[in-house]
Amino acid sequence: MLYHTRQFTIEKGILSAGTHAYVAFGNIQEIARVIVNGKDWGIIWIPPYQADITEHIKQGINEIQVQVTNTWNNRIVGDWRNPEKLPYTRTNAKSKFNAKSALLPSGLIGKAEIYFIK
């Protein structure tokens, strides 16, 4: 699992009545848990890769953490490509993969942004 953490500041007046805040990602492979200021928003796994985080943010400094979980493919291929190291995976699916298997796109891909709509 990959963890991405960032702080961002919301200036006074941005969160006026009727304003919603969203976090949006270009692409996520495969799933991501979004945590804002220590509060779990939940899982994002299908397009559009966005979440309404309005109830979790505040004026001033905020923190967002995105925990991304990928498929086994890349980890298994990595084990095959590094046979001198102790493997991370234990599975009977290794016969599907080998050291020359393609790696799949993984993680947060593309732009990540927070935007506001009134």
C-alpha positions in Angstrom: 0.0 0.0 0.0 1.3 3.5 -0.9 0.6 6.5 1.3 0.5 10.0 0.0 0.1 12.8 2.5 -0.2 16.6 1.8 -1.1 19.6 3.7 -3.1 22.5 2.2 -4.4 25.8 3.5 -8.0 27.1 3.0 -8.0 30.9 3.2 -10.7 32.8 5.1 -14.0 33.2 3.1 -13.4 30.2 0.8 -15.8 28.0 2.7 -18.9 30.3 2.5 -22.4 28.8 2.8 -23.2 26.6 -0.2 -19.6 25.9 -1.2 -18.5 22.3 -1.7 -14.9 21.1 -1.7 -13.9 18.1 -3.8 -10.7 16.2 -4.2 -10.2 14.8 -7.7 -7.6 12.4 -9.2 -6.8 11.9 -12.9 -6.7 8.1 -12.4 -6.4 5.6 -9.6 -5.1 2.1 -10.0 -6.6 0.2 -8.3 -8.3 1.6 -5.2 -7.7 4.5 -2.8 -8.8 5.4 0.7 -9.1 9.1 1.3 -8.6 10.5 4.8 -9.0 14.2 5.5 -7.9 15.7 8.8 -7.9 12.3 10.4 -11.5 11.5 9.2 -12.0 8.6 6.8 -13.9 9.7 3.7 -14.0 6.2 2.3 -12.8 4.4 -0.9 -12.5 5.7 -4.4 -12.3 3.0 -7.1 -14.3 4.0 -10.2 -14.4 7.1 -12.4 -14.9 9.9 -11.8 -12.1 9.6 -9.2 -13.4 12.3 -6.9 -14.9 12.8 -3.5 -16.9 15.6 -1.8 -14.7 16.4 1.3 -16.7 19.4 2.4 -17.7 18.0 5.8 -14.0 17.1 6.6 -12.2 20.3 5.9 -11.8 23.6 7.8 -10.4 27.1 7.4 -6.7 27.1 7.9 -4.3 24.1 7.6 -5.7 20.8 6.5 -4.2 17.4 5.8 -5.2 14.8 3.2 -3.9 11.3 3.1 -4.5 8.9 0.2 -3.8 5.2 0.7 -3.5 3.4 -2.6 -3.7 -0.4 -3.0 -2.7 -2.0 -6.3 -3.2 -5.4 -7.8 -0.9 -8.3 -7.1 0.5 -8.3 -10.7 3.4 -5.9 -10.2 4.4 -7.3 -6.8 4.5 -10.9 -8.2 6.5 -9.8 -11.3 8.9 -7.9 -9.0 9.5 -11.1 -7.1 10.2 -12.9 -10.4 12.6 -10.2 -11.5 14.6 -10.3 -8.2 15.0 -14.0 -7.4 18.0 -13.4 -5.2 15.7 -11.5 -2.7 13.2 -13.0 -0.3 9.8 -12.9 -2.1 7.1 -10.6 -0.8 4.3 -12.7 -2.2 3.1 -16.3 -1.5 0.5 -17.3 -4.0 -0.3 -20.1 -6.4 -1.0 -17.5 -9.2 2.7 -17.1 -10.0 2.4 -19.4 -12.9 0.5 -16.6 -14.7 3.5 -14.3 -14.4 7.2 -14.4 -15.1 10.2 -11.9 -15.0 9.2 -10.6 -18.5 5.6 -10.0 -17.7 4.5 -6.4 -18.3 4.0 -4.1 -15.3 0.6 -2.5 -15.0 0.0 1.2 -14.4 -0.4 1.6 -10.6 -0.9 4.2 -7.9 -2.2 7.8 -8.4 -1.8 8.6 -12.0 -2.1 12.1 -13.4 -3.2 15.3 -11.7 -4.6 15.4 -8.1 -6.4 18.6 -7.1 -8.8 20.1 -4.6 -11.5 22.4 -6.1 -14.4 24.4 -4.8 -17.9 24.8 -6.3 -20.5 27.2 -5.0 
